[in-house]
Each structure stands twice: as C-alpha cells, then as structure tokens.
Amino acid sequence: MASVFTELTIDCENPVRLARFWAEVLGYSVAEAETGMVEISGPNRPSLVFFEVPENKTKKNRLHIDVNPVDRDRDAEVSRLLSLGATHTDVGQKKDVSWVVLADPEGNEFCVLGSRVDIEHCPTCGAARQTRDDGPSTQDELVDEASTDSFPASDPPAW
C-alpha cells in the first residue's frame, strides 16, 4: 500500500503570520490553531501546519513549494503575492527561466510557475475531471478515484 501526502509541517518564528500569508496564497482557511501551532487546509491536499520554533531560518530550503496561478497569468500572480508580503529572492536561478522565485514573510523560498493549472484536471494526480449530475468531482474524489484505479480490485487501498 502507498502513503497519502496529507500535510506539510513548516517550522517558523510566527505561525499565525505565516499561516495567514499561506492561507491567502492558496485560498485555504484555518483548520486548527493552538499556542505555537496553526494548521490551514482547503479543498486540495495537503494541509500546511506551522509550528513555532526558537531558531531562525539560516540556509536555503532543501524542500520548497511550487504554486501555479489558476485564474491569472504568472506575472499577475507574482504581483498579488508581493502585495501579500512575499519578496523576490535569488537562489541561483538563471535569468531566462519560466518561474519566479519568491520568499514568504519568514524567508522560505517558493516558486511561482509559468503556466496556469489546467482546472479541468486534478492538480494532484492529473486525472481528468468527471462531470456529475450534481457538478464536477471534488479534489478528494479525483485523488481517491485515481489512487483506487492504480490498484487491483482485490487489493484496494484502505483509505
């Protein structure tokens, strides 16, 4: 059986500030909050969990988030993200790349890719969206359907 990517945990100085920023970026909302921790989630996986830690970020991230604009082009999305508190940053990228490297308010690098997500396909697995009588499939239904389709009927995943 395979695992499902359900959340990404991010160490930070100020979980409330960073969760607020990323919720605006991704269209997520707060799912849970307590002292030193905020989790945000939305219709797409994974949720992001921000934990307060005493140490500051000191190096380039070894893992980063890539985002794709859905309803605007890359440059318009970059402008929106800058207005939310992102900053341009240089991680050694070449000048002629199709993405833009930004940093969130605590300096965590992320990329804004050059093309819009095809909203007719699941951004997690690429499965074509199916139209149902009551509307299009949800993100979770698409992921579950694509995941189940990759396993034999005698050995479906247990989620």
Residue pairs with C-beta under 8 A, 6 or more apart in sequence:
1 157
1 158
2 147
2 157
4 45
4 143
4 147
4 159
5 45
5 46
6 45
6 46
6 47
7 39
7 46
7 47
7 48
7 49
8 46
8 47
8 48
8 49
8 65
9 48
9 49
9 50
9 51
10 18
10 48
10 49
10 50
10 51
10 108
11 51
11 53
11 55
12 18
12 50
12 51
12 52
12 53
12 106
12 108
13 52
13 53
13 56
13 106
14 52
14 106
15 36
15 37
15 38
15 50
15 51
15 52
16 33
16 38
17 105
17 106
18 38
18 50
18 104
18 105
18 106
19 30
19 33
19 38
19 39
19 40
19 48
19 50
21 84
21 85
21 86
21 104
21 105
22 28
22 40
22 48
22 50
22 104
23 29
23 30
23 40
24 84
25 67
25 81
25 84
25 86
26 40
26 42
26 44
26 48
26 67
27 42
28 40
28 41
28 42
28 47
28 48
29 40
29 41
29 42
30 38
30 39
30 40
31 39
31 40
31 41
31 47
32 38
32 39
33 39
36 51
36 52
37 49
37 50
37 51
37 52
38 49
38 50
39 47
39 48
39 49
39 50
40 47
40 48
40 50
41 47
41 48
43 138
43 139
43 140
44 123
44 124
44 139
45 124
45 139
45 140
45 143
57 106
57 107
57 108
60 91
60 109
61 108
61 109
64 108
64 109
64 110
64 111
65 110
65 111
66 99
66 110
66 111
66 112
66 113
67 77
67 110
67 111
67 112
67 113
68 112
68 113
68 115
68 116
68 117
68 123
69 76
69 77
69 112
69 113
69 116
69 117
70 116
70 117
70 119
71 116
72 80
72 116
73 116
74 98
74 99
74 100
74 112
74 113
74 114
74 115
77 112
78 100
78 102
78 112
81 102
81 112
82 88
82 102
85 104
85 105
86 102
86 103
86 104
86 105
86 110
87 102
87 103
88 100
88 101
88 102
88 103
89 101
89 102
89 103
89 107
89 109
90 101
91 101
91 109
93 99
93 101
98 113
98 114
98 115
99 111
99 112
99 113
99 114
100 111
100 112
101 109
101 110
101 111
102 109
102 110
102 111
102 112
103 109
103 110
104 110
117 123
119 129
120 128
120 129
121 127
121 128
121 129
122 128
122 129
122 139
122 142
122 143
122 146
123 139
124 139
124 142
124 143
124 146
125 142
125 143
125 146
125 147
126 146
127 142
127 145
127 146
129 136
129 137
129 142
130 136
130 137
130 142
130 145
131 137
137 145
144 159
147 157
147 159
148 156
148 157
151 157
